[in-house]
């Protein structure tokens, strides 16, 4: 059970670094629904949606313990969401 939180933290950190890399560098693009996007963004959007949910469910399921790894992973997920919002210039307010 102790390796699960470290694996999720590692995936969250790798996702954050991948977001930074994709923002800086352009990869091969594909056409999906008449919109041209980089193929890496499809993977990033999937991880952006599922990683915070996984971290939150683990935090909720382990209420008795203070799991700093899940909280740090959630922080990296929120940072990557902020960078993606800034990259696509999505206006929330």
Helices and strands as residue ranges (DSSP letters): H 2-24, E 29-32, E 35-38, H 39-61, H 68-87
